[in-house]
């Protein structure tokens, strides 16, 4: 099979993708709570049917090349489209449906959709058991629970230069066509996957205002319904302009389900919300359509590709107030599949999505669409200006940020005290002077205070108004932005009799000129308090002036709401967004139900930016019919110009604008393009995910394809982690008609040396050549991005790509997690041979409201960080499983993980799992359930020195409240067979919970310690027990009660190398709250040899967390103590093992003088250094302490003196919360000392709008070594 196909669609493995998918937001609008009939809730039973999307291994039609005997290939040739009616496609599609039916028949269930054109698989209603059965089938790649997604424009053609003499429209025959040509975009079809279309709009009329009718589009197979159940649609609504219209709602239960859930919606492609009409009008609306209603002052509007055709695919369904629209993945993937089958040339997808999951169903469907020649424009998301929030990470999709444009309005108001205000406004007439009142003082009795401040209309408040007409009539009202659509707030004012509104931002956000029900001025947060203070004064008045329209506003700037990079997918080695287009205050056609009856509306969002690029792609495909989607994307990116936010080499500017703002004329003649196809994308996925079949990756490797994400041939260079030097490869193709010689240059990138090799390229027309870019850090600061550009120039062309680089001290960083879920790594172990690093933690699914933790375990290559395998374990109940310990057998062959696991009828059990370290294969599982079928949990494990037995300890419940004992169990390491079990009940006959366990070096004894209830000694003491390792016989017990008779809890243990003594650490209550306490015991008798209590400077709560011993026997303890004015600090203490004398004490206070916790400690193999890791709070991003940045902090101390030798800080991609939990240290001859740290890192999002948290493991190789 040729590797340009997608073996196992496209080469996707059947074992790499067992996770839920995160919900998306259609950018620009807020999530609304519309629930589908039968939609699962957190309490749904396992037998309840839900909709799942099933991906299977066979290629879809778009990428199938004929590897099935007797079935000819169906992949269209370059420049051709799929013909669903051909015999080849019909036969192969039937074959796929048969495969789907056969798989479904094996488990049962009801099919909802077949996907055969761009996504190989189907959607079905299944129980959890049936879904699990499908996952086990060898030809099933992934089974993904369906998720609902909510929904996330005109002078912009002139702003883009399309209508100037000699511009791109001119080259294509003008915006309406004529003697010079058919017209801009004629013969191309843009598929709009959205909330439907208001087909009656003049933007979609045939003929349009220019009078030329539209002809037939060869090769297009789309259809329109002739009628609809609610009579909202007739076949006459489609025409030569609107060439197809379909609706998809099986995820809701079909038309009947929508009718029940949303009775106001149209059971047809007709748009109730307005979002889909707006995006379609922006991309390809007719030229010269006169605007009516409140926006008539703007004159006429035009789509970007005014002669292109539109195919509308409604897969999003509106809330009653039209504030948002919702849809399910199953319907969206069906819409993509149908658009590709119909033969669209471009897809506009103004629906936000995942920021990290390259194997998301929509992203996968777009991969095949792009290979079939379909250009996809997708919105970047509206979570800006926070970093790391950009959506749509796939390189085969063009991700579009939003910018401002030069048409603007100047709004103003004057307060009664003479204060002049400026802001955004479309006020057609002035209002006032009139009394000014704050909405908070104009409420009806019982109105909710927040909703009153935000001027909720009755339609947004269950039919109940919040403003009192008696207080509002004839006045201008001050309203806060938030929660409800901005335009609806003016509706609330108008309904209460108000004559104007001053809308105030409550945070740093965009100012938007919306069409309002009363004259409105939108002001910034900085003006809010002055307005509210004046409104509170006696006799307050205001005047809102009529807005002034200008066409020379400075532009473009990146819109404040536009989502920013850096991207977390592929380790940050991709740049998103790709480019910027107009997206703020875009005027376009609208559906009247969503615009208070108006046929036009102004909207803002990256949803509005994406259709600009979809339209431009249609124009470029019209001009260059044989260009691939990636060539079009490259032309748009390499010709971009910088926004006005700051210098173009500023990384924050690049993460907002991508390659820059689109310049259509430059894109029409780019000189060079960076092209790529499915082989490149599969190689990229081989290196960035575990979702491609191994045989496919092996074939690609043999053919010389690089798996490095940084080598993917995209028109940008991003290096998420530069450990010193990195070389990336690119290739360019000459798309000009003449031979040209280009010379490379770079700008920006301060502190990084850049070498381009070769520095000159001479290319014949159509010729492709490669080059390398080597980046070496010199003086650039660590953990901070630097930016710049790489430019190739000849005499006529400037081909520029952005470059962002982040120097880091780590040798590598590896991320693992469930997309949309929370994944927290807490345990780490090393392979004795130094080949692998094992990490275990809890992974929470992405289903909102459901906290179903699983035990996830991952193996990484110790040298490179590459993920070798990953597994997850869910117990019988499937509701809660969490690890507590991890250890490798002495021979390195087995990995043991223990923790807590929910049983079906046994409460929580202690679970222990054995894995094959080479493959991740589960070898055995042992569950320990106490006699009461209540709560049992494992807290620690250890492996005997000979590797024959695994010992687990924890707590077992006796059924009565406060009646819990230690339990300790011995398992055969090879089979999991239980050899013995022992319980320990403290003298207080209360709660006894074992926390730590170690075996002596000779394997003869087990030492267990934990919290144990005493008699008259407070809530808990340390209770330490010794067992005979062979029989489980209890040999002795030792107890420790702190001086305060309070709460004493041990937390760690280490055994001396000779086995004669051991050391226990914990917190112990004293006169100064709790102290870090360390006690040495005689192993043979349990006799206390020495004890030390360490009280921090502030005499507060001081807690040790880990203990280690060095080769010389010295004991090292780390934890946190309270400092004077520094709150919690790392505290590390070195002890003489014989006497307990402190040889040194070291404290570390983070940059924010806040809570810094050390969690783990290890000693280098040579005993020369002590390494501690934990979390350190850096500078606060605001007054709220919960917004402070937290980083991994790892410190190496000189073991003899305690002097700090090196400090490493890991700041994750999102710059938010990164918490290290565990570390391990080894050494190799090649690299010296290696430090591995794992924990949880925020990989995208922000603390206010939501975050993605994943396992993150980092490695440092001899980091204190001088260059």
Buried (B, 14 or more C-beta within 10 A) or exposed (E): BEBBBBBBBBBBBBBBBBBBBBBBBBBBBBBBEBEBEBBBEEEBEEEBBBBBBBBBBBBBBBBBBBEBEEBBBBBBEEEEBBBBEEEBBBBBBEBBBEBBEEBBEEBBBEBBBBBBBBBBBBBBBBBBEBBBBBBEBEBBBBBBBBBBBBBBBBBBBBBBBBBEEEBBBBBBBBBBBEEEBBBBBBBBBBBBBBBBBBBBBBBBBBBBBBEBEBEEBEBBBBBBBEEBEBEBBBEEBBBBBBBBBBBBBBBBBBBEBBBEBBEEBBBBBBBBBBBBBBBBBBBBBBBBBEBEBBBEEBBBBBBBBBBBBBBBBBBBBBBBBBBBBBBBBBBBBBBBBBBBBBBBBBBBBBBBBBBBBBBBBBBBBBBBBBBBBBBBBBBBBBBBBBBBBBBBBBBBBBBBBBBBBBBBBBBBBBBBEEBEBBBBBBBBEBBBBBBBBBBBBBBBEEBEEEBBBBBBBBBBBEEBBBBBEEBBBEBBBBBBBBBBBBBBBBBBBBBBBBBBBBBBBEEEBBBBBBBBBBBBBBBBEEBBEBBBBBBBEEEBBBBBBBBEBEEEBEBBBBBBBBBBBBBBBBBBBBBBBBBBBBBBBBBBBBBBBBBBEBBBBBBBBBBBBBBBBBBBBBBBBBBBEEBBBBBBBBBBBBBBBBBBBBEBBBBBBBBBBBBBBBBBBBBBBBBBBBBBBBBBBBBBBBBBBBBBBEEBBEBBEEEEBBBBBBBBBBBBBBBBBBBEEBBBBBBBBBBBEEEBEBEBEBBBBEEBBBBBEEEEBEBEEEEBBEBEBEBBBEEBEBBEBBBBBBBBBBEEBBBBBBBBBBBBBBBBBBBBBBBBBBBBBBBBBBBBEBBBBBBBBBBBBBBEEBEBBBBBBBBBBBBEBEBBBBBBBBBBBBBBBBBBBBBBBBEBBBBBBBBBBBBEEBBBBBBBBBBEBBEBEEBBBBBBBBEBBBBBBBBBBBBBBEBBBBBBBBBBBBEEEEBBBBBBBBBBBBEBEBBBBBBBBBBBEBBBBBBBBBBBBEBBBBBBBBBBBBEEBBBBBBBBBBBBBBEBEBBBBBBBBBEBBBBBBBBBBBBBEEBBBBBBBBBBBBEBBBBBBBBBBBBBEBEBBBBBBBBBBBBBBBBBBBBBBBEEBBBBBBBBBBBEEBBBBBBBBBBEBEEBEBBBBBBBBBBBBBBBBBBBBBBBBEBBBBBBBBBBBBEBBEEEEEBBBBBBBBBBBBBBEBEBBBBBBBBBBBBBBBBBBBBBBBBBEEBBBBBBBBBBBBBBBBBBEEBBBBBBBBBBBBBBEEE
